[in-house]
Amino acid sequence: MPADKKIAVAVVLQSGCVLAGIRSDTAAECPGAYEFPGGKVEPHENPNQAAARECLEETGIEIDVGPIIDRSFFENETGFTEILFFSGSVRQHSFALPPFFWLPIDALRRELFPAANRRVLNVLLAFQGGSLPPRFQG
């Protein structure tokens, strides 16, 4: 079944850290949870472009988008949503705009992120301190 909505997410790694943010306590879904930068794919763009745009808008960091590293689906009252997780690499080192920050991979905790992120988190945690699989290397 095709998704009613597509979300593009950037999983950006740099120097043993991943770019993450904290959702507002008043967010409609998963308030207070950690998240990777991302958002809705607009009709005029492809998911890669959406991941880059959302990352820049939310964090102030320009990235190169790599391959899809995971995909998940969920259903809620608005229909089916597909989430595409892309690897991302920073074009030039930069500080992230709040509420985003560089979170050390070894500080990741699965329970702080929405359930749709679990497989990505499992891979990041399994390879902490070592080489990540090629799909994470943009």
C-alpha positions in Angstrom: 0.0 0.0 0.0 1.5 3.4 -0.9 2.1 5.8 1.9 -0.1 8.9 2.3 2.9 10.9 3.5 6.7 10.5 3.2 9.2 11.8 5.8 12.9 12.1 5.0 15.3 12.0 7.9 19.1 12.7 7.9 21.3 10.6 10.1 24.4 12.8 10.2 27.6 11.5 11.8 30.7 13.4 12.6 33.7 12.6 14.9 31.9 9.8 16.8 28.7 11.9 17.2 25.3 11.9 15.6 23.2 15.1 15.0 20.1 14.9 17.2 17.5 17.2 18.7 14.8 17.2 21.3 11.2 17.6 20.4 9.1 20.2 22.1 7.1 19.0 25.2 4.1 20.2 23.2 4.8 18.2 20.0 1.8 16.3 18.7 3.8 13.1 18.4 6.4 11.8 20.9 6.8 15.1 22.9 10.2 15.4 24.6 11.7 12.6 22.5 15.0 12.8 20.8 15.0 12.9 17.0 17.2 13.2 13.9 16.6 16.2 11.6 13.9 15.5 9.0 10.4 16.3 7.9 7.8 15.9 5.2 8.8 15.5 1.5 7.2 18.3 -0.4 5.5 17.6 -3.8 8.2 19.5 -5.7 11.2 17.5 -4.3 12.5 14.0 -4.0 13.3 12.5 -0.6 17.1 13.2 -0.8 16.4 16.9 -1.4 13.9 16.9 1.5 16.5 15.3 3.9 19.1 18.0 3.0 16.5 20.8 3.1 15.1 19.8 6.5 18.5 19.3 8.0 19.6 22.8 6.9 16.3 24.4 8.1 16.3 22.7 11.5 20.0 22.7 12.4 21.7 25.3 10.2 24.0 22.6 8.9 24.4 21.9 5.2 24.9 18.2 4.4 25.6 15.8 1.5 22.9 13.1 1.5 24.1 9.5 1.1 22.2 6.3 0.6 19.0 5.2 2.4 20.0 3.3 5.5 16.6 2.3 6.7 12.9 2.7 6.0 9.9 2.3 8.3 6.2 2.6 8.1 3.5 3.5 10.6 -0.2 4.1 10.6 -2.1 6.7 12.6 -5.4 8.6 12.3 -4.1 10.5 9.3 -3.1 7.4 7.3 0.1 5.6 6.3 3.5 7.3 6.7 6.8 6.1 5.2 10.0 7.3 6.9 13.2 7.2 4.9 16.4 7.4 6.9 19.4 8.7 4.8 23.0 8.9 5.8 24.4 12.4 5.8 27.8 14.0 6.0 28.6 17.5 7.0 29.9 19.7 4.2 31.8 22.0 6.6 32.0 21.6 10.4 29.4 23.8 12.1 27.6 24.2 15.3 24.0 23.0 15.3 21.1 25.4 16.0 19.1 24.5 19.2 17.4 22.2 19.9 19.9 20.2 17.9 23.3 19.2 19.1 26.1 16.6 18.5 25.3 13.6 20.6 28.1 11.1 21.2 27.1 7.7 19.7 28.1 6.0 22.9 25.5 8.2 24.7 22.6 7.0 22.5 19.7 5.4 24.4 17.0 3.7 22.4 14.2 4.7 24.7 14.8 8.4 24.1 13.9 8.1 20.4 10.6 7.2 18.7 10.1 3.5 17.9 10.5 4.1 14.2 14.2 4.9 14.9 15.0 1.7 16.6 16.8 -0.2 13.8 19.0 2.8 13.0 19.8 3.2 16.7 20.6 -0.5 17.0 23.2 -0.3 14.1 24.7 2.9 15.6 25.0 1.3 19.0 26.4 -2.0 17.7 29.3 -0.2 15.9 30.1 2.5 18.5 33.8 3.0 18.6 34.3 1.0 15.4 33.7 1.3 11.7 30.1 1.8 10.7 28.7 -0.2 7.8 29.3 1.3 4.4 25.7 2.5 4.0 26.4 5.0 6.8 29.4 6.4 5.1 28.0 9.0 2.8 
